[in-house]
Amino acid sequence: MTHSKPNLFICPSCGCDQVRVFYESLSVPVNSVLLLSSREQALTFPTGDIRLGFCEGCGFIYNTSFDRHLVEYSSRCEETQGFSPFFRAWHEGLARRLIDRYSLHAKNIVEIGCGKGEFLTLLCDLGDNRGIGFDPAYIPERTAPQSASRTRFISDFYTEENSGLRADFLCCKMTLEHIANTAQFIKLVRCSLRNSYDTSVFFQVPDVLRVLEEEAFWDIYYEHCSYFSVGSLARLFRSAGFDVLDVGREYNNQYVTIEGRAGSGAGSVLAAEDDLDNLKEFVQSYATRVPRRIAEWRKRLESYREKGLKTVVWGAGSKGVTFLSTLNIPGAVEYVVDINPHMSAHYMAKTGLEIVRPSVLRDYRPDVVIVMNPVYRQEIIDRLANLGLRPEVMST
C-alpha cells in the first residue's frame, strides 16, 4: 500500500519533515531471532506493524510504526552466522583488513552490539589487541578460554554512562539498523570520542538499495527499524561530526560499510554517496513490485504442495521467518534447516515450523530446498551432496 502525504513524520536521521510512507507489512513477528521452545509459543508470538517511511531529504528509510518496547534483546537471541565456513572466511578477511589498515596491534578496541563476541575476538586474537564488547545477547560460554584474557564483555546496551571508555578503534556491526533514534545514537558515539581524534570507527549495516532493487520482502523485518544506503549512512555520519574515510558495499552487496574518524564532518563527498535519485526511483515503485514477487512465490509453493513435493527452507534466521510468515501457506513447507546447532529443536515465529539440523534431511529426502541467502548456495549444495542428496535448490 502506498501513501503520498508528506510532512507526517520527522526523519530521525536528518530532522527533515519530508517523510513519505511507501510500504506496509502488517502483523509481522516482533522478533525473528529469539529461540522459541514450543510450536504453541511460536504460533502465538506477538506481532507488530511495519510502515516504511522514506526521507526525501537524506534517503533514510525507517519503520514509522516501530515500538522499541515490543522487541526483546537477551541471551535468547540467536543471531550468529559464524557456523558457515563461507561467512567465517569473509569475517576473518574483514578483521585482517581492518587490522592492517589501522595498525591495530596492542590497541584498545570497543565493539557496540558485539553479539556473541566473534568479531571482537577475531580483532583481538589476530592483532594481539584488548577488547570490550557490549551486547545484552552475549553468552559467556561462547567465548573460547584462550580469548578470554584479551576481551571483556558487558551484557548490556552501550549508553552514555559507559561511553567514556578509551578506544583506539570502535566498531559496530549489524546493530545500527536496530536503533530507531539514529542521529541521537551516532552523536552519542561521536561525543564519546571527543577526546580521541585519532580513533577510527567502523560500522556495518544491511544495504537497503539491494533490498529495493531485488524486491527482497524477506529482508524487511520488525527488529530492523532503520534502513541505510551508502549515501544515507554517510550523510548521517557527516552530520554527526565524523569525517568519512571510506564507504561502500560488501558481502555480495548485502552490507554497507563505513569507516570514519571524529572530525568536523566536512571534507570531500565520495562519489558512491550520490545515490538519492536512485533511491527515490526504487522507492517509487517498490510497493507495486513487491506484491508481484510475493504472488510469484506463493504460486510456486502452492504448486509444490499440489505436486506432493517435499520442500524445506534453509535458513532459520530473520530472512526465513519473514519469508515464511509473509507467504503463510500451510502444508507447503514442513521443516526449516539451519547449520547453527543452537537453533535446532526450536520453532519459527508465527508459522510454528520446526527448525532441524541438516542431518535430518538424509532420511527426509527433500525434493526442493529454498536457500534464504544466495551467498550460501554452493556451501549448501555441497552439504546436501555429502548427505547423498541432490534436490532442486532455489535461491531467493
N, C-alpha and C positions, 0 to 999 in steps of 0.2 A: 504494500500500500504506500502511496506517495502523498506527501503533504507539500504545499507550496508556500505556506505562510512563514516568512522570516520573523526575526525580532522576538521570538517567544522564549529564547534561551540566550544565556551569556556563555560564550566559549570559555571553558576552564583553562585553556592554554594561552589565549591571547587577549581575552576580555572583549572580543568583538561581539556585537549583538546581531550579526547576520548569520544565524544558525538555522538551517532548514532540515527538518526530519524527512528522510528519504526512504527508510526501510523499517519494517516492523516484523518481529518474530515474537509471538506471544506464548505464554505458559511454557517457558523453557526451564530445564533444571537449573537451580541457582548455584550448584556446584557440579563439576563434572570429573573431578579427580579425587573425590572422597571415597574411601573404601566402605562399601555397603555390604553388610554381612548376611542379609537375607533378601529374598525376592520381594517380600512384602514391603520391606523398608525402601527398596528401590522403586517399586510401583507407586508408593505414596509419597515420594520425595518432593519437597517443596519446589515450587516454580515461581518464576518472575517474568517480567516482560522486557523485551529489547525494542527500543525505538532509536535507531541510529540517526544522529544529527551531524550534518556536515557544516563546518565553519567556512564561509565564503572568504574570510579574511586570511586564515593561515593554513587551511586544508586539514585541520584536525577533525577526526571523526570520533564520536563517543556516544554511549548509551544515555540518552536523556532521561530514561526511566530507572536508572541504576539506583539500588538501595544497598549501601555497604553492609547494613545490619543483616541482610539475608545470606551473606557469604561467610563461610567458615574457613579459617586458615589455622590448621593444627596438625599434629602428628598423624591424623587420619588421612591427610593428603598424600597421594602417591603420584608425583608428577615427573619422576626421573625418566630420562631417555637413555640412561647410561648402560642399559643391558644390551644395547645394539652395538655391534662392532663398528658399523659404519659411523654412528654418532660418536663413539669413543675416539675413533681415529681423527675425526674432524675436531672434536673438543680439544684433544691434545695438541693438534696442529695450531689451533687458535691460541692456546695457552703459550706455546713456544713462540709464536709470532709476537705476542704482546710482551713477553719476557725480553725478547731480543730488541724490539723496537724501543722499549722504555727502560732498558738496562735494569730489569727487576731482579736484582741479586742482593740478598741480605737486606731486603726492604720490608716496610710495614704495608700490608695490603688489607683493605677493608672491602668486604662484599655485602651489598644490600640485597636481600632476597636470595640467600645462598642455597635454598632448597635443602638437599641432603649433604651439601658441602663439597660436591665433587669438583667443581671448577676451582674453588678456593684451594682445595687440597692439591690440585694439579699445579697451580701457580706457586704454591709454597714448596712442594716437593721438587719440582723441576728447576726452580730458581733459588732454592735454599732461602726462602722468604718466611716471614712471620705473618699470620693472618688472623683476622677477626671477622666472623660471619654472623649476619643477623637473619633469622627466619623462624617464625613460630612453628613451621612444619619440620624443623630439623629433628633428627633422631640420632642420639649419640652413638648408638651401636653400629651405625652405618659408616662411621669413620674408622679406617684401619689404624691399629695401635701405633704403627710406625709413623703415622702422620700426625698423631695427636699432640706431640710435643711442639709442633710448629703452628698449630691452629687452636683457636678458641672460638666457641660458638655460643651465641646468645639466642635462646629460643623465644624471640620477641621481635617486634617491628623496630625499624630504625626510626627514631624520633629525635626531636630537638634535644632531649635530655642526654642522649648518647651520641650526639653528632660532633662532639669535640675531640674525638679520637685523632691522634696524629696518623696520617696516612701518606705514604709516598705514591700510592696508586689506589684508586677507588673504582670498583666495578659493580655493575648491576645488570644482571641478565634475566630476561623474561619475567620482569617484575613491574616495570612502569605501566604496562598495559592493564595491570590490576588496580591501578591507583586513579581515582576519579579527579582529585584536585591536582592536576598535573603541574601547573605553574607553581603552585604553592610548594609542592614536593621538590621540584628542581631548584627552586630558590632556597629551600632548606639545605639541599646538598651544596649549593654554591656558598651559602653562608657558613657552612661547616668547614669550608676551605678558605675562609677569609684570610687566614694567616699562612696559607700553604699554596702560594702561587706556582710552585714547581710540581704540584700534584697533578697527575694526569687522570682522566676519568674515561671509562669505557662503559657504554650502555648497549644493550641488545634487546630488540622488541620484534614481534611479528610484523611483516610487511603488509600493510593494508592494500597497497596498489595491486599486489598479486591476488589478494582475495577478491578485489573488484574485477580485475581482468579475467580471472578464471571462474567467476560466479561461484566461489567456494563457500557455499552457505554453511558447510560443516566447520568452517573456521571462525564463525561468529557465535560466541557463547557468553553466558552471563558474567562469569568472572572477568572476562576481558571487557572492561568498561571503556577502555581508551585504545584507539587505533591510529597508528602513525605510518606515514610515508617517509621517504628520505627527507623531503623538504619540510614537512610539518615538524619532524623531530628536530632538525637543525634550527628551524625558526624558534622553537621553544627554548633550546639551549642558548641561542644567541640572546634572546630576550631576558634570560635569567643571568646573563653576565659571563657566559662561557665563550671562549674562543674555540671555534670548531676547527680541529686539525684534519679530520677525515670523516667522511660519511659515505655509506654505500650499502649494497645488498649482498647477503651471504647465504650459504646453505641452499643452493639452487634457487636463489631469490626469495627464500621463505622468511629471512630475517633482515631487518635493518640494523646496522651497527653504526655507532657514532663514537668518535674519540675527540676529546677536548681537554681544555685546561682553563682554570679560573683566570678570567681576564676582564675585558670590557664588553665583550660581545660584538666588537667591531671586527674589522678585517674583511677580506675578500670573500664574497659568496661563491661557493663551489658550484660548478655547472650542474651537478646532479640535484641540487636543491630546487632548481627551476621546474617544479612539477605541478603547480597549482592548476593550470589549464587542463593538463592531462587528468588530474583527479576529478575536476568538475565534469569532464566528459564521461568518465566511467560512472560517477555517482548519478548522473542524469538518467542513465539507462539501467542501473543495477536492479531497481525494484521490478522492472518489467522483464529483465533477462532471467533473474533467479527462479521465478515460478516455473519457467520452461525447463530449467535444469532440474528442479525438484520433480516435475512431472515425468521427465525422461527416466530418472532413477526409479520412481515409483512403478512406471510401466515395466522397466527391466526386472525389478524384484518380483513383481506380480507374475511376470512371465516365468521366472524361475520357479516360483511356488506352484504355478499351474502345471508345469512340466515335471514336478516332483524332484527337482534338483536340490541337492544338499548344498546350502550356501552359508558361508561363515564370513564374518568381518574380522580383519586382522588389524588390531589397534584399539585398545580399550580406554585410551585417553580421551581428551576433550573432543577431538575430531570424531571419534567413533560414537560418543554419547550424542553429539549434536546431529550427526548423520542419521542415526537410527531413530532418535526421538522426533526428528523432523519428518522423516518418511513414515514411520509408525505403521508398518504393515505386519499385522500379527501372522505368525507362521512362516514368514519369508526367510528369516534367519534364526537358526537355533542356538548358535554359540558365537561368542566373541573371543578371539585368540589374542594373547599377549605374551611376550617373552619375559616380561617382568614377573618373577615368581611371587612377589608380594601382592599382585593383583588377582592371582588365581583363586577360585572358590569364592569370589565376590561377585557383585551384580551391578549391571549398568543402570544408572539413574533413569527413571521414567519408564523404560521398556522392560526392566527386570530380567534382561538376558544374562545368562551365566558367563563369567569370564573363565577361560580354561587355558592351560599350557599347550604349547604346540604338540606335545607328545600325544594328547588326546585325539588328534586328527589321524593318527596311524590307524586306529580302529574305526573312527567315524567316517573316514574317507570322503571328504567333501568333493563336490563337483565343481564348485565355484568358490574362489577366495577373493574377497574385495579388500584391497590394500588401502588403508586410510591415508597413508603418506607415501607418495610415489618414490621418495628418495630411498626407501627401504625395499623397493620392489625386488631387486635382484637378490638381496640378502634373504628375503622371504622365499623366493623361488628356490634358492639353494637349500634352505632349511627344509622345505617341502620335499625336495628331491632326496635329501638324506633320510626322510621318513618313508621313502618309496612312493611318493605321491606326485602326480602331475595333473592337478586340476586346472581349469581355466583360471587365470589370475588377472583380475581387473584392478586398475588404479583409479582413485577419484581424480 
